[in-house]
Amino acid sequence: MDYGELPDQYGELRVPEGASLRPLVILIHGGFWRDQYHCDLMHPLANALYDRGYASWNIEYRRVGPTGGGYPTTLHDVAAAIDHHVTKNWPATVVIGHSAGGHLALWNASRTDALVRPDLTIGLAPVADVIAANINAVGVDATTNFFGGTVAQVPENYASGQPLPAAFTGRVVLIHGDNDDSVPLAQSYAIASHADRLEVLNNVDHFDVIDPDHPSWHIVLDELGQLTD
C-alpha cells in the first residue's frame, strides 16, 4: 500500500483475523539507511506477529543511493508512513525499529509534530545517538553519507535528525546484544537513562534480535502483551 507517490513510499500491511482488538505494530528495517537494504529484512518479524494475531505495517522508505534517501527525505518518508491513515483507529500503536531503523523509530518517538503518537517504541540494536555514531565511525561512513557530511561539517543536520530522549512519547524499550559488532552497545547506553527498559543480552549479535526464533523475541512479545492485556 502506498503512502506517497514515489516508488519507495509504500508499506506492507498484514492484518490477521481479530487483529483490530490488538495494537498495530509498525516495523522499520535497518541497513545503515543504505539503498541495498529493503523492508524484506523485517518479513520474519511481520510473519511472526501475524501468527500471534497482531497486524503490522512494514514500511519502506527512500534510502541513501538511487532512491533519493538520506537527510531529510528519509525522515520525511518515515513520518508520512507512520502518520498514514492505516495507522489510525487501533487500540494502541507500537513502533519497532532495528539498527538504523531503530534510529528512525526513536527519532519518531521524539517527533513533536506527529499525528500518530506511539504508545510503545522498541529499538532493536538501535543507532540511538547519531552524533556519537559519526564521531566513532559506527557503520564506517554510514552517518556521513546519510546526513551529507560529518558532525563538524553539517551540525544542524545531526541536531535535527538526532532522537531527543527528553521528548520521547510513550514507553521506550531498548534491546541490544553485548556481542554486536555492527552497532555497539554504547549506542543504547547513551539514552538508557531515558528509556523505560533496557535489556542487554549476553552473547547476542546484531541480527539475533530480528530473529523471531531467538529468545530475545519473547521480550518484544512481553511488551506487546502488556498493551494487549
N, C-alpha and C positions, 0 to 999 in steps of 0.2 A: 504494500500500500504506500502510495506516495505522500509525503508531507510537504513537498516542494516540486518545482518544475524541472530540476536538474537530475541527471541520471542517478547520482548517488544520494539523492534526497528521498530515501524510502525506508520503510521498516517492515519487518515480518511479524504479523500479528497471529498468534496462536491462542485459541480460546477453547478449552475443553468444556464439556458439559458441566454446568453448575458453577463455573468459574466466577460468575457475576457476584457471588457472595463472598469472594476472597479478594485479597489485594491484587492489583495489576503489577507485574514485575517488568520494569524497563531494563533492558540489557545493553551495555555499551562495551564493545570489544576494544582490545588494545592493539599493540603492534607499533608502539612509539610514533603514533599518528601518521605512519607511512602508507603509501598507496598500495603496496603489495599485500597488505593485510585487509581482511574483509570480515563482515559480520558472521560468516560461517564459523569463525572461531568460537562463537557462543552457541552454536547449534546443540552441543551436548547438554548444556545447561537449559536451553529452551525446551528440549525434549524431556529432560528430567522434571522440569517444572510442570509441563503438560501432564505427565504421568501422575503427578501429585495433585492435579486439579487446579493449577494456577495458570492464568493467562499471562502471556509475555509479549512484549513489544520490543523486538530485537532490532536496534536501529543501525543503519548505515549512515555515513557522513562523508563529506569531502575530506580527503587526506592529502598529506604533503606529496606532491607529484602531479601527474597529468590531470587528476580530478579537480585540482584547484584549491586544495585544502591548505591548512596552516592557520596562523593567526591573521585576521579574526574569523575567517569564513567557517572553520570547523566549529568554533564556539557558536556561531550563528545557527549552524545546522543542528547542533545538539539541542540548543534552546528551542528551536522550532519543532523538532521531533518530540521533545518532552511536553511542550505546550499544545501539541496537536489534539484535535477533538477526540481521537480514540483513547486518550489517556484520562478523559473526564468521566465522572459519574461511576467511579469504582469506590468500594468501601475504604480503600487506602491505596497509596501509591508507593512503590519501592523502586529504587534505582540501584542497580548493581553494575559496577564497572571494574574491569580488570586492567592492571598495568596503566598504560596511557588512558585507557577508558576509565580507570579509577580516578585519574586526574579530572577527566571531564565530568564524572559523577560528583566528585567533591566540589568542583567549581560550580556545578549546577546547584548543589546544596546551599551555597552561599550567594546565589544569584538573587538580587533584590527585586528584579522585575519579573520574576517567574509567575506565570499564570497557574501552573500546577506545582504545588509545594509538596516535596516528598515527605512522607511520614517516616521513612527509613531509607538511609543511603548506606550501601555496603561497598567498601573499597577492598578489592581482592588484589593484594600485592600492588597497591596504587603508587603512581608517581604523585605524591601528595604535596611536594614543595618544589615547584619548577625552578625557582631561583637557585636553591641548593643543588638541584639536579644539573643545572647548567654549569655551576661552579665546579661540581665534582664529576662532570662528564658522564652522567648516567645515560646509557644508550649512546655513548660517544658524542656524536653531533646532533642527536635527536632534537633536543630543545632548541639548539641554534637554528636548525632547519625549520622547526615549527614556528618559532617566534620571529624569524627573519633576521637573526643576529644573536650576539651574546648579551648577557645582562648588562654589560658595560656599554654596548652599542645601542640597545633598544630597551632601556629600563622600563619605559612606560608600557610596552607590550607585556612584559613579565608581570608588572603590577596589576594590569587589567586581567590577565589570564591566570593569576595565582588564586587558588582556593583560599578563602578568608575564613578561618575556623571560628572567629568570633561572631560571624554572621550565619553560621550553619542553621538550617531549618530542619527540624525533625531529629530522629535518633541517627547517630553516625557510628558505624561499626567498621573496624579495620581487621583484616585477616591477612597475615603475612608469614611466610616461612623464613626460618633462620638460615636456610641453605639456598636463598635466592641470589643468583649471580647476575641477574638482569636488572632488577630494581632492588637496591639494598634495603635492608630492614630499617635503616636510619630514616628512610623516607616516611614510614609510618610513625616512627618515634617522634618525628618533627611536629606532628599535630596530635599526638596521643593524648595530651592533656585536655584537648577539646573534644575528644571522642567519648562516646558512651561505653564503648567496649573495644579493647584491643586484644586480639588473640595471636600470640606468637607461637608458631608451630615448629616443633623440633624436627630436623631432618626433612623439611618440606621445601620443594623448589618452586620456581616461578609459575610453572604450569600445573602443578598438583592442585592448586586452588581453583582451577576451572575444570577439574575432572569430577563429575558427579559420583563416581565410584570411589573417590578418595574420602577418608574420614572427615576432612575439613568441610565437606558439603553439609554435614549434619549441623554445623554451626549456622549456616545460612538457613537451613530448614527450621532450626530452633527459633531464629529471629522472625521468620515468616509466621511460625506458629503462634508467637506472642501477639502478632497483629490479628491473626485469624480467630483466636480463642476469645 
